[in-house]
Amino acid sequence: MNEHGKPLLKRDGVRTVLASLISIVIGLAVGSVLVVVVGLFSPNLGLSSAWEGIRLIFLGLFSTGRNSGGSLTWGFNPQSVGNMLFRATPLILTGLSVSVAFKTGLFNIGAPGQYLMGTMATLAIALGIPCSALPSPLIWLLAFLGGMLAGALWGCIPGIVKAFLNINEVLACIMTNWIAANLVTWFFDATKVFQNTVENTKSGYIYKTAYGRTLVDGVWTYVDGNGVQTAKLGLDKLFPGSQVNGGILIAILIAVGVYILMTKTTLGYQLKACGSNRHAARYAGVNDKRNIVLSMAIAGALSGAGAALYCLAGNTEFFWSTYQALPATGFNGIPVALLAANHPVGVIFTGCFMSMLNIVGLQLTNLTAYNEYITDVIISVIVYLSAFSLVIKMLLDARRKGKKEIQPVPERLQENQAEAEVPTEKGGEQA
């Protein structure tokens, strides 16, 4: 019986989704228990505040604030939903980055470094090319492609040392992460030209890409509204007050493209073959070294694309001095990929879910006496359990196999009778 002919709960894909959902439910349940415990033992909270906190954990995305009586109000909140989609854009792409590497048998923990290199290249191009020299859409395209290229080149490094020197890619990725963090810090500190001097309170930040570089009285000056930013494509009308733009649509298209690449092309088959058994793939004529490097290059390009779309929103800020630490967006791509079981289309939904938890944390902080660290705990639990989603799937499979082995007596008799009725060949008859 093929996969489509099986009952719904016996299908491999359904069990994979069920395992991920169990991980999410456990994480939300742990967060709810934590809210109750904190509420009961805090003099500023109480049981009523705990109940509000639980409701916000599950429905915070649709909270519209409080009414004149102080009660929470609910409904469609276009600003929260739009911001969720905006924050999901880089998570989807870093999740794709990790999932592509997983499919090739590699653990791309280097997504943060690739993300940072994509950020540096994107900002340097978007802020370095004068808007009078090229049209803004062309600068946007060059900055986006530059971010992808920078991420791809940085991803190639652990791929090369893995393929040709057999150095574990995890160790190589950790090293490249910290090199990238310090390289980006040095670049923006040394150049200084990209540091925001227009807004007095933002002197430690890099200019937003909406600030365009232009000549004013013979001096290169950055002017707000004269730069590049991703087109809204009408999403600002659908989600007023939010940061959402066309980047989320680009991320979805890239996810669909990765799905087609991995499932419908010869290259995708070769990448997965290397992931299943590198040595067997080599004996079958697949160039395993090339595919390992190519897989990490694709993964790096996806992380760089996530950074590019985030920076090119035009209104986002980059605090360069903090990136001696690694960005959480790169690491969060790991649970996004694991919860999606490395399925490119599933990454879209898990990326939105992780982004939703961030929005819920903000709602919890703004509307109650709780702080956002509770949602950080929830995310941490889900991240921890996402690594065990495969274990949960194995338990579900084992339970299914256990039931299959315990067959009713009539079925076993029928199988034995069928085996007895199989005629023996003449050459096998005893003398």
N, C-alpha and C positions, 0 to 999 in steps of 0.2 A: 504494500500500500504506500503510495507516495505521500509527501508532506501535506498536499492539499486535500487528500482524502481522509486524513486523520481527524479525530475529534479536536475541537478547538484547544482544549487544555493540554493535549498531548503534542501539540506542534512545538517545535524547537523555538521559533521566534516568539511565540506567546509566553513560553516559560521564561525566556530571557527578559521580556518586558515585565513579567510578574516579579521576577527576582529584583529588578531595579525599583519597582513600585514598593516592594516590601522594605527595601533599604530606605526609601524616602519616608514611608509611613513611620518606621521606627525612629528616624531622626526627628520628625515632627512631634512624635509622642514624647521623646526625651525632652525636647524643648518645652512642651506643655507642662511636663512634670516640674521642670526647673522653674518655670514661671510661677507655678502654684507654691513651690517651696519658698522661693524668694518673697512672694507676696504674703505668705503666712507669717514669716519671721522678720519682715521689715515693718518698722513702725509707721513708715510713710505710705505703705501700700494697703494690703488687706485682701480679703477674699474677693470682693467686688472688682478690685484692680486686677487680680489674678485672672478672673473670668474675662475681663476686657483684653488682657494680654493674650490669652489663648485665642480669642476671636480674631485678634489682629494677626496672630501667627498664621492662621489658616485663611483669613479673608482681608488681610491688610492692604492688598493691592486694590481692593474695591472700597476702601474707607474714604469718605469724603470730609472727615473732620468731626467736629462736635457741634450740636445745636445750641440754642440759647439756654437750654436746660442743663447742658453739660453732658448729654448722652451722645454716644457715638452714632454717627449717621453713615449710611451705606448706599452704594449705587455705583454706576459706571464712572470711574475717575479717569478721564482721558489723559490727564497730565501724568499720573502714575503709570498707566499702561504704556504711554509713549516713552517715558524715561526707562521703563523696563526693557522695551525693544531696543532703545539706544544702548543701554548697558550690555544687552545680550549680544550685540554685534561682534565685539572683540572676543567674547567668550565662545561664540559659535566657531570662530576661525581658529582660536587656539585649541579648542576641542577637536576640530578636524585635523589640526596639526598632529596632535597626540594619537588620534585614531589611525591615521595613515601610517605612522611609524609602527603602531601596534600590529597592523595588518601585515607588515613586513618582518615581524618578529623583533622589533626594536622598541626600546622604551625612551621616548623623546622627553626627557626631563629638562632639556635645553630650551624649551619654549620661552621662558622668561628672557633669556639672553637674546634669542632671535627676535622677540618682541621689542626689546630695547634697541637693537640695531636697526630694525625697521622704523622705530620712532625717530632715531637720529637722522637717518637718511631722508625720511619724509619731511621732517621739519627743516632740514638744511636746504632741500630743494624748494619747498613751498615758500620759505622765507628768504632764500638766497637769490632767486630769480626775480628781477624787477617786473612788476606787473605791466610796465610800459613796453617791455621787450617782447612778451608773449601774451596771448589771450589767457584769461584766468582758467577756462576749462582745460587748456593744454597744459598749464602748469600743474593743475590738479592731477591730470593723467600721469604726467612725468613723476610727480611726487608719490603717487600710488604705486606705480611700477617700480620706482626707486626703493620704496619700502619693502616691496616683495622681493626684489633682487638682493637687497642687503640681508634680509632674513634667510633667503635661500643660500647665499654664500656662507653665512654663519652656520647654517645647518649642515653644510657640506663638510665642515671640519671634523665633527665627531663621526660622520659617515665615512670619511676617508680613513681615519685612524682605525675604525672598526673593520672596514673591508680589507685593508692592506696590512695592518699591523695587529689585527685581532685584539685591540684594546677595547675593553668594555665601554659601550656607548654612554652608560650612566656616568662613569667617572669623567669621560671626555666632555659630556654635557655640563656637568657641575663646574668644571674648569672654565669652559667657554662662557658660562653664565656670569661668573665673577669677573672675568676679563672684560666682557661686554659692559657690565655695570660700571667699572672703573674707566673704561674707554669712553663711554658716553659722558660721564662726569667730567673727565679731562677735556673732551672736545668742546662742550658748552662753556666750561670755565676758561679755556684758552682762547676761544674765538670772541667771546663777550658780546659780539655784535648782535647775537640772537636773544640776549637777555633783556627782559622787559624794562625799559626806562621811561615809558610813557605813564604807566600807572604806578604811582609812588609806593603803593602797598604791595605791588607785585614784582619788586625788584629781584627777588630770587627765582622768578619764573621765566620761562621762555615765552616769547610772543605767541599769541594765538594766530593761527594761519589766516584769520580774517584781517590781520594787520599786514598790509602789503608794503613792499619796499619800493620807494619812489624818490625821485630827486626833488628836493625843495630848496630853492636858492643855492643850487650847486652842492647840497649836502644830502646824502642818502638818509632818508627818514622813513620810519614805519608809520603808516596812517591806517587807522581803524576803518574797516569797511572797504578797503581797497585791495584786499587779498583774495584768497581762494577758500572755498568751503563747499562741502558736498551739497548737492541740490536737495531740496526738501521733497520734491515730487508730489506735492499736495498732502503729505503726511502731517505737516504742521496745521492744516485745516482739520484733519481728522482727529488729531491729538493736540489741541491747542495748549500752549503753555509748556510743552515738553521739549526735550532736546532731540527728538527723533528726526531722522532724515533718511535719504535714500540708501544709506549704508546698510541698513538691515535687509533691504531687497537684494543688494549686491552679495551680502553674506549668504542669503538663501540660494541665490543662483550659483554661487561657488560650491555650496554644499551639494546641490543637485549635480553639478559638474563633477565633483569628486566621486559621487555615487556612480555616475556613468563610467568614469575612468576605472574605478575599482571592480565593477561588475560586468561591463560590456566591452572592454578593450583587451587586447593581447597584453599590453603593458600592465594593466591591473592584475591579470591572471599571473603574470610572471612575478609581480611584487608579492602577491599572496602565496605563491609557490615557494618563494624564498622564506617567507614567514613560517610556513608549515614545516618545511625541512630544507634548509639551505643546501645541504650536501646532495640530497636527492634531486633538487632543482638543477644543481650544477651538472649532475650526470645526465639529466634530461636535455641538456644543451642550453640552459638558462645562464646568462652571465650574472652570477650572484653578486660579485663585487660592484659591478655597474649599478645593479638594482638597489643595493644597500645605499650607495652614495646618492642615487637619484631619489630614493624614498626620503632620506633626510633633507635633501634639497627641497622637495615638494613640501615637506613638513615645515621647514624654515620659511618658505615662501608664504605659507598660510598664516603663520604667526606674524610675519612682517605685514601681511595684508590686514590683519586685525589691528595692528598698531597704526597703520596708515589710515584706515577708516575712522578710527577713534580720534586721531590728531586732526584729520582733515574736516572734522565736523565744524571747525572754525571757531567754536566757542569753548573748546576744552583747553585746560591749562596743563603745562608740564613743568613740574618743580624739579629741576635738573639735579640739585644737590642731594635729593633724597634717593637717587638711584644708585648710590653706593649700596643700597639694599635692592632686592629684586622685586619686580612688580608681581602682585598677587594674581593678576590676570593670566599670566603664563602658567602658574601652578594650578589655578582653578580649571584650566583646560583638561587636566588629568581626570578629576571626578566627572566632568562633563562627558568625556569620552567613555569612561567606565560605565556610567549610568546609562548611556546610550548603547552599550555593548559594541562600541566602535562602529556603529551604523551611521553613515553620513547624514541621513535624513533624521534619525533619532537625535543626533547632536543638536539640531535646530531646536527641538523641544526641551532637551535637558539644559541647553544654554539659556533659554528663556526662563526655565525654572530656577536656575541658580541666580539669575538676575532678579527674578521676583523676590527671592529671599533677601537680597540687598535692599530692595524697595520696602519690604515688610519691616526690616530693621529700622529704616528711617521713620516709618509710620509709628512704630513702637516707641521710638525715642521722642517724637514730636507730640504724640497724643497721650502718653502715659508717663509715669515716673520711672519706668524701666529704661534701660539703655540698650544700645544696639549690640552689646556683647552677647546678649541672649541668642540673637540670630546667628552670631558668629559661632556659638556653641552648636546650634542646630546644623549649620553648614559643616562644622568640623566633624560632627557625628555622621552626617551623610557622606562626607568625604571619606571617613574611616570605613563606613559600611559599604561604600561603592566598591572598595577594593575586594569586599567579600560578596559582591553581587554574583560573581562567578561561583563562589562556594554555595550560596543559596540556590543557584541554578542547579549545581551538582546534587544538592540534597533533594531538590524537586525531581531530578532525573532518577536518582537512586530510589526514591519513593515509588516512582512510576514503574521502574524495572522490577522492584520488589513485588508489586501487585501483578505484574505480567507473569512472573515466575510461578506464582500460586494460581495454577489453572484448575478449574473444576474437573472432577474425575471423568465425566463424559468426554470433555475435550481431549484429555490425555489418552483415553481409550481410542478415540477416533484417530489421533495422530499415530498410535501404535499399530492400529489396524491398517492405516494407509501405508506405513513402512513395511508391514508384513506382506501386503499385496504387490509390492514392487518385485517383478520377476527377476530372477538371477540369470546371468549370462551362462551360456553353455560351458564356456571355458572355466567357469568358477564352480561347476558341479563337482561334488566329491565322488571318488571312485567307489 
